[in-house]
Amino acid sequence: MIDTIFVRARVVARLQQNPLSPYLEQFATVLSGQGYASSSIQDSLRAGDKLGRWLQQQGHNTAQIDEALLESYVNGLERYRSGNRCKAAAGLTRLFQLLRQQGVVIKPQTKSPIPAEQWLARYDRYLEQVVGAAVNTRNRYRCIVRRFIIAFCGTQEPDWSRLTAQTITEFIGQEVAVRQRYGRKAPSVAVRSFLRFLVSQGNIQPGLEAAAPSPPQWTHEALPVRLTPEEVERLLAVYQDGTPNHLRHLAILLLLARLGLRAGEIIALRLDDIDWFEGRLFIRPGKTHQERCLPLPHEVGCALAAYLKDGRPRSESRQVFLQGRAPFTPLTSNSVIHWVVNQALQRAGIRQRPQLGSHLFRHTAASQMLNQGASFKDVADVLGHRSLQTTGIYAKLELEALALVALPWLGGEQ
C-alpha cells in the first residue's frame, strides 16, 4: 500500500525499513479505506516514520511501547510559533490507536477509582437505564454531582447516613452563587436527581431529596429570544453555494427553522425516518421519550434530497448527517449543530443571541406558528412538549395579537 501512496522509490524504501514498517503498511490501508486524501495519508506516514526512527535511536523495543513513552515523544515535538504541533504530530492519534489495537502499546496499570467515581458510574447507569436521560443531560449532572460528593466526603467512602439537609442546602447555595439566570436551577435539579438515586438504592431515607432547594426564578420575567422572519431568510441565504458542506448546513438550518427540531433530534435522524412517498418525518424518542411524526415541508424535503444526492459522502451508516471530512463518521455531538447556527449568524451579520445556539430556532418556530393562528396544542405537538405549561412560555411572543386586545390607558395620554 505504501508504494502506491508515495512516488519516490527512496521514500518508499525508507518507510519499508522503518522499525514500525508492518504497522505503517496496515496504517496506510486503514486510512485509505476510511477515505482520507493521499496528502493526509502521506503526512500521517511521515509522522509514523519519524516516531519509529526516534524509538530506534532511543534504544526502545518497538515490539512493546509504553504509554508514557508516547506522551513523552509527543510533548517533545517542535511547535510552530502559533503554538500548534508541527506535521510530525499529524495522524499520530490514529496511529497510536492502531498500535493499541495490535497490542504493541502496553496498557498502563489502572488505579482503583476513588469512591466518588464509583458512585458516579452507578449514578450514570441509573440515569441511562432507569431515567432515560440524554447524554448531554447525564454529562451535566455528573459534573455537579461529582463536586457534591467530593464536598461531602472528599476522597473517602461516603457515609450517606450522615448526609443532612443543611449539607445539601449549603452546597447548592455555593453553586448558585456563581451562576446566572437559567443556570441557577442546574445545581438543585442535578443534586435532587442524585438524591432520588440514593433513595432508590436504599442509601438514604425517602424525603431527603426535597431538601434540595430551587432558587427563585420568574418563568415569565423576559421574552424568549427569537429571530424575525427576515433574519431567518438571511441565515438560510448564507449556505447557497452548493458545496457538500453548505448542502448539509442548509438542510440542518431548514430542519431547525421550519420544524423547530432539537439539535439532538437532528443528530439522531436516520435515512429510515424519512418517508418520501407520504411526505413525513419520524422523530425518534429523545428528551421526552416520545416518538412523533411531522409533515415534511417541500422546502425541507428538497434540501434533504440535495444533501443526500450531492453532499453526503458514501457511507454504510444509516444516519443522515455525516462528518464532512474523512473518515466520514456520523455526527455525534450537538455542538456541531450549534456551530452551524453560530457560523450562519456570524456570516449573516446578525448579533449572536447569548448561549442559545440552535435552540434559538425553536423559539422562532413557535412564535411564527402562534402568530399565524396555531393553537398551543398544535405547537406542543410539533415541538414535542409533554406539557402545555412548557409551551406556555411562547404566549409572550404573540406581541401582534396582544397589541390588538390591549386596553387604552385610563389616565390619558402619556
Order of alpha helices (4+ residues) and beta strands (2+ residues): alpha-alpha-alpha-alpha-beta-alpha-alpha-beta-alpha-alpha-alpha-alpha-alpha-alpha-alpha-beta-beta-beta-alpha-alpha-alpha-alpha-alpha-alpha
